[in-house]
Amino acid sequence: MRRRDFIALLGGAAAIRPLSAQAQAARERVLYFTHSAGYRHDVIPLSEAILAQLGSDSGVFEVTATEDTSELSPANLGRYAAVMFYTSGELPMSEAQKAALLNFVRSGRGFLGVHSATDTFYAWPDYLDLVGGYFNGHPWHQTVTIEVVDPRDPLVAFLGKSLQVEDEIYQISDFDYRRSRVLLRLDPTSVDLGKAAVHQRFYGWPLAWTRSYGEGRVFYTALGHEPSVWRDARFQRFLTNAILWSMRRSP
């Protein structure tokens, strides 16, 4: 190979490497926040690993997991396209951090809650306005049938009309049914409604929904207690779709 051709080849390779690096850097960032001020779920480390893999497989986003509330500052939030909560209790966030989170979503970013994200911030009404409902007990821990409310919705279309899952099943109180689009709902015929602490409400038992908050997109699913659920390819695809949707990407 002539020296001139060799130099040109090196120059071409040098040009390709930055393009590849730019493609990696262009991935959207998702902050997975797992601080537990109440009950801490054993499945959190597994969920972190699975979400990291889902991001890698997607080629679109990458996931940063943390319990550090300092990551929720206005400056740090600006680096992310979406924030996902797997949290519990009254989180030790300052008023400035709370305002930053709400402004983050209002401005058009994504917010996702998994399982105990509704068992969070009972003393902060603005959080209820964000997530759309509160945890109100889990009378069933078993295999249940889940209805897909609108099988045409791209987030859940791959599931068909129903599915069976073994998990801890939440009840939701204070559900903002008017401003929420329910994706998944418990089939009440698959459980014992006569058990103690069962609360029958006219909106039933929603297990996943989407909603708007300002210009932002909000997603929540009550599923995700059991490790087997996190390992379930259907749940993984559902979460991937939800993350993409929250960032205004096609599922």
C-alpha positions as CSV (number, residue, x, y, z in Angstrom):
1,M,0.0,0.0,0.0
2,R,1.4,3.4,-0.9
3,R,2.1,5.8,1.9
4,R,-0.5,8.3,0.6
5,D,-3.2,5.6,0.5
6,F,-2.3,4.4,4.0
7,I,-2.6,8.0,5.4
8,A,-6.0,8.4,3.7
9,L,-7.1,5.1,5.3
10,L,-6.0,6.2,8.7
11,G,-7.8,9.5,8.2
12,G,-11.0,7.6,7.3
13,A,-10.8,5.4,10.4
14,A,-10.3,8.5,12.6
15,A,-13.4,10.0,11.1
16,I,-15.5,6.9,11.7
17,R,-14.5,6.6,15.4
18,P,-15.9,10.0,16.5
19,L,-19.1,9.3,14.6
20,S,-19.5,6.1,16.6
21,A,-18.8,7.9,19.8
22,Q,-21.3,10.5,18.9
23,A,-23.9,7.9,18.3
24,Q,-23.3,6.5,21.8
25,A,-23.3,9.9,23.3
26,A,-26.6,10.7,21.6
27,R,-28.5,8.1,23.6
28,E,-31.1,9.6,25.8
29,R,-30.5,9.3,29.6
30,V,-33.0,8.0,32.1
31,L,-32.5,8.5,35.8
32,Y,-33.7,5.5,37.8
33,F,-34.3,6.8,41.4
34,T,-34.7,4.1,44.1
35,H,-34.5,5.8,47.4
36,S,-36.7,4.0,50.0
37,A,-37.8,6.1,52.9
38,G,-40.4,3.4,53.7
39,Y,-40.4,-0.2,52.7
40,R,-37.5,-1.2,50.6
41,H,-38.1,-3.9,47.9
42,D,-35.5,-6.7,47.6
43,V,-36.0,-6.6,43.8
44,I,-34.4,-3.2,43.3
45,P,-30.9,-4.4,42.5
46,L,-32.3,-6.8,39.9
47,S,-34.5,-4.1,38.4
48,E,-31.4,-1.9,38.1
49,A,-29.6,-4.5,36.1
50,I,-32.5,-5.3,33.9
51,L,-33.2,-1.7,33.1
52,A,-29.6,-1.1,32.2
53,Q,-29.8,-4.1,29.8
54,L,-33.1,-2.8,28.3
55,G,-31.4,0.5,27.6
56,S,-28.4,-1.1,26.0
57,D,-30.6,-3.4,23.9
58,S,-32.8,-0.4,22.8
59,G,-29.9,1.5,21.3
60,V,-31.9,4.6,22.3
61,F,-31.5,5.2,26.0
62,E,-29.2,4.5,28.9
63,V,-30.2,4.2,32.6
64,T,-28.4,5.7,35.6
65,A,-29.6,4.2,38.9
66,T,-29.2,6.2,42.1
67,E,-30.6,6.6,45.6
68,D,-28.9,10.0,46.0
69,T,-31.4,12.8,46.2
70,S,-28.8,15.3,45.1
71,E,-29.1,14.0,41.6
72,L,-32.6,15.6,41.5
73,S,-31.2,19.2,41.4
74,P,-32.2,21.5,38.6
75,A,-28.7,21.3,37.1
76,N,-28.5,17.5,37.2
77,L,-32.0,16.9,35.9
78,G,-31.2,18.8,32.8
79,R,-29.0,15.9,31.7
80,Y,-32.0,13.5,31.5
81,A,-34.9,12.9,29.2
82,A,-36.9,11.0,31.8
83,V,-37.0,10.1,35.5
84,M,-38.2,6.8,36.8
85,F,-39.2,6.2,40.5
86,Y,-39.2,2.9,42.4
87,T,-39.5,4.6,45.8
88,S,-41.4,4.6,49.0
89,G,-42.3,6.9,51.9
90,E,-41.6,10.6,52.3
91,L,-38.4,11.1,50.4
92,P,-35.8,13.5,51.8
93,M,-36.1,16.0,48.9
94,S,-35.9,19.7,49.5
95,E,-38.6,22.1,48.3
96,A,-36.2,23.2,45.6
97,Q,-35.7,19.6,44.4
98,K,-39.5,19.0,44.4
99,A,-40.0,22.1,42.3
100,A,-37.2,21.0,40.0
101,L,-38.8,17.6,39.5
102,L,-42.2,19.1,38.7
103,N,-40.7,21.7,36.3
104,F,-38.7,19.0,34.7
105,V,-41.9,17.1,33.7
106,R,-44.0,20.2,33.0
107,S,-41.3,21.3,30.5
108,G,-41.8,18.2,28.4
109,R,-39.7,15.5,29.9
110,G,-40.9,12.0,31.0
111,F,-41.8,10.7,34.5
112,L,-42.3,7.0,35.1
113,G,-43.4,5.2,38.3
114,V,-43.0,1.5,39.1
115,H,-44.9,-0.4,41.8
116,S,-44.2,1.5,45.1
117,A,-43.9,4.9,43.3
118,T,-47.5,5.3,44.4
119,D,-46.5,4.5,48.0
120,T,-44.5,7.7,48.0
121,F,-45.1,11.3,49.2
122,Y,-48.5,11.1,50.8
123,A,-47.8,14.4,52.4
124,W,-47.0,16.2,49.1
125,P,-50.3,16.8,47.2
126,D,-48.4,17.9,44.1
127,Y,-46.9,14.5,43.8
128,L,-50.4,13.0,43.7
129,D,-51.2,15.4,40.9
130,L,-48.1,14.1,39.1
131,V,-48.5,10.4,39.5
132,G,-52.3,10.1,39.5
133,G,-53.0,7.9,42.5
134,Y,-51.9,6.4,45.8
135,F,-51.2,2.9,47.0
136,N,-54.0,1.6,49.2
137,G,-53.1,-1.9,50.2
138,H,-52.3,-5.2,48.4
139,P,-54.8,-7.8,49.4
140,W,-53.7,-10.3,46.7
141,H,-50.3,-11.8,46.1
142,Q,-51.0,-14.5,43.5
143,T,-51.5,-15.2,39.9
144,V,-54.2,-12.9,38.4
145,T,-55.7,-12.1,35.1
146,I,-55.0,-8.6,33.8
147,E,-57.2,-7.0,31.2
148,V,-55.6,-4.9,28.4
149,V,-58.0,-2.0,28.3
150,D,-57.2,-0.9,24.8
151,P,-55.3,-3.6,22.8
152,R,-54.7,-1.0,20.0
153,D,-52.6,1.2,22.2
154,P,-49.0,0.8,21.0
155,L,-47.6,0.5,24.6
156,V,-49.6,-2.7,25.1
157,A,-50.7,-3.9,21.7
158,F,-48.3,-6.8,21.8
159,L,-50.1,-8.3,24.9
160,G,-53.4,-9.1,23.2
161,K,-56.6,-8.7,25.2
162,S,-55.4,-10.2,28.5
163,L,-52.4,-11.8,30.3
164,Q,-51.8,-13.7,33.5
165,V,-49.1,-12.5,36.0
166,E,-48.1,-13.6,39.5
167,D,-47.3,-10.5,41.5
168,E,-48.3,-8.4,44.5
169,I,-51.5,-6.6,43.3
170,Y,-52.0,-3.0,44.4
171,Q,-55.2,-1.2,45.1
172,I,-55.2,2.5,44.2
173,S,-57.0,5.3,46.0
174,D,-57.4,8.9,44.9
175,F,-57.2,7.8,41.3
176,D,-57.4,10.6,38.9
177,Y,-59.5,8.6,36.4
178,R,-60.6,11.7,34.4
179,R,-57.1,12.6,33.4
180,S,-55.5,9.2,33.2
181,R,-55.6,6.7,30.3
182,V,-55.8,3.2,31.8
183,L,-53.7,0.6,30.0
184,L,-54.0,-2.4,32.3
185,R,-56.7,-3.3,34.8
186,L,-57.2,-6.2,37.2
187,D,-59.8,-8.7,36.1
188,P,-61.9,-8.9,39.3
189,T,-63.1,-12.4,38.5
190,S,-59.6,-13.7,39.0
191,V,-59.4,-12.8,42.7
192,D,-61.4,-13.2,45.9
193,L,-63.2,-9.9,46.4
194,G,-64.4,-11.0,49.8
195,K,-61.0,-10.9,51.4
196,A,-60.3,-8.4,54.2
197,A,-59.2,-4.9,53.2
198,V,-60.5,-5.2,49.6
199,H,-61.8,-1.8,48.5
200,Q,-64.2,-1.8,45.6
201,R,-64.3,1.4,43.7
202,F,-66.2,2.4,40.6
203,Y,-63.0,2.6,38.6
204,G,-61.9,-0.9,39.6
205,W,-58.2,-1.8,40.0
206,P,-56.1,0.1,37.5
207,L,-52.6,-1.5,37.2
208,A,-51.0,0.8,34.6
209,W,-51.9,4.1,33.1
210,T,-50.5,7.2,31.3
211,R,-51.3,10.8,31.8
212,S,-50.0,14.3,30.9
213,Y,-48.4,16.8,33.3
214,G,-47.9,20.1,31.6
215,E,-46.0,19.3,28.4
216,G,-44.6,16.1,29.9
217,R,-45.7,12.5,29.7
218,V,-46.3,10.4,32.8
219,F,-46.5,6.6,33.0
220,Y,-47.2,4.3,36.0
221,T,-47.5,0.6,36.6
222,A,-48.4,-1.1,39.9
223,L,-46.6,-4.3,38.8
224,G,-43.0,-5.0,39.6
225,H,-42.8,-6.5,43.1
226,E,-41.7,-10.0,42.2
227,P,-38.3,-10.8,40.6
228,S,-40.2,-13.1,38.2
229,V,-42.1,-10.1,36.8
230,W,-38.9,-8.2,36.1
231,R,-37.5,-11.3,34.3
232,D,-40.7,-11.6,32.3
233,A,-40.0,-10.6,28.6
234,R,-43.5,-9.1,28.4
235,F,-42.9,-6.8,31.4
236,Q,-39.5,-5.8,30.0
237,R,-41.0,-4.9,26.6
238,F,-43.8,-3.0,28.4
239,L,-41.3,-0.9,30.3
240,T,-39.2,-0.3,27.2
241,N,-42.2,0.9,25.3
242,A,-43.2,3.2,28.2
243,I,-39.7,4.7,28.5
244,L,-39.6,5.4,24.7
245,W,-43.2,6.8,24.9
246,S,-42.2,9.1,27.8
247,M,-39.4,10.5,25.6
248,R,-41.7,10.9,22.6
249,R,-40.1,8.0,20.8
250,S,-42.1,5.3,19.0
251,P,-42.5,2.1,21.1
